Amino acid sequence: MNYTTAQSGDTIKVDLVGRFTFGDHSSFRKLIEEIRSQSAETQILDLSGVEFIDSAGLGMLLLARDEGEKIRATVILKGAQGQVKRMLEVARFDTLFKLED
């Protein structure tokens, strides 16, 4: 998985690309630190470029949510499609996150 970040005002947008799996744990931790240092009120994780996510990837999204709550930020998952969208639906992430198409 690769990512890029862009901040605009109180919003930070993260574009995630590739496969999001257990092997991405250390780079995702680095991303979380980067997001936290920017103290944005809204954090958008754009999943439109993610082609596959496993249970560890879902767990990392939960970690992002927990870290966002610590600074009272809203974490939004955007653009999930295909297998990624199905995984979010099965895991009922709609009850934990704001999901956008």
C-alpha positions in Angstrom: 0.0 0.0 0.0 1.1 3.5 -0.8 -0.4 6.8 0.3 -0.3 10.5 -0.2 -1.7 13.2 2.1 -3.0 16.6 1.4 -4.3 19.1 3.9 -6.8 21.9 3.2 -7.9 24.0 6.2 -9.1 21.7 8.9 -9.3 18.6 6.6 -6.6 16.1 5.7 -7.2 13.7 2.9 -5.2 10.5 2.5 -5.3 8.7 -0.8 -4.5 5.0 -0.2 -3.4 2.8 -3.2 -2.7 -0.9 -3.7 -3.3 -3.8 -1.4 -3.9 -3.0 2.3 -2.7 -6.0 4.4 -0.9 -7.0 7.5 2.4 -6.2 5.8 1.5 -2.5 5.8 1.3 -2.2 9.5 4.6 -0.2 10.0 3.9 2.2 7.1 0.3 2.7 8.4 1.6 3.5 11.9 3.8 6.1 10.2 0.8 7.5 8.4 -1.2 7.7 11.7 1.7 9.7 13.3 1.7 12.1 10.2 -2.0 12.6 10.5 -1.9 13.2 14.2 0.8 15.9 13.8 -1.5 17.8 11.5 -4.4 18.0 14.0 -7.1 18.2 11.3 -10.8 18.1 12.5 -11.8 15.9 9.5 -9.7 13.0 8.3 -10.7 11.5 4.9 -9.3 8.1 4.0 -9.9 7.7 0.3 -10.0 4.0 -0.4 -10.9 4.2 -4.1 -7.3 3.1 -5.0 -7.3 0.1 -2.7 -7.9 -3.1 -4.6 -7.8 -5.5 -1.6 -8.1 -5.3 2.1 -7.7 -8.1 4.7 -8.7 -8.3 8.3 -5.5 -6.7 9.4 -6.2 -3.8 7.1 -9.7 -3.4 8.7 -8.0 -3.4 12.1 -5.7 -0.6 11.0 -8.7 1.4 9.9 -10.1 0.9 13.4 -6.8 2.1 14.8 -7.1 5.3 12.7 -10.6 5.8 14.1 -9.4 5.4 17.6 -6.6 7.9 17.1 -9.0 10.3 15.5 -11.3 10.1 18.5 -8.4 11.1 20.8 -8.2 14.5 19.1 -12.0 14.7 18.4 -11.5 14.3 14.7 -14.1 12.8 12.4 -12.7 9.9 10.3 -14.5 9.3 6.9 -13.9 6.3 4.7 -14.5 7.3 1.1 -14.7 5.6 -2.3 -14.5 1.9 -1.3 -15.4 -0.4 -4.2 -15.3 -4.1 -5.0 -13.8 -6.4 -2.5 -13.0 -3.5 -0.1 -16.6 -2.3 -0.1 -17.8 -5.8 0.6 -15.4 -6.2 3.5 -16.6 -2.9 5.0 -20.2 -4.0 4.6 -19.6 -7.5 6.2 -17.7 -5.9 9.1 -20.5 -3.4 9.6 -18.1 -0.4 9.3 -21.1 1.8 8.5 -21.9 1.7 12.2 -18.4 2.8 13.1 -17.4 5.3 10.4 -19.1 7.8 8.1 -18.9 6.1 4.7 -19.0 8.1 1.4 -19.1 7.0 -2.2 
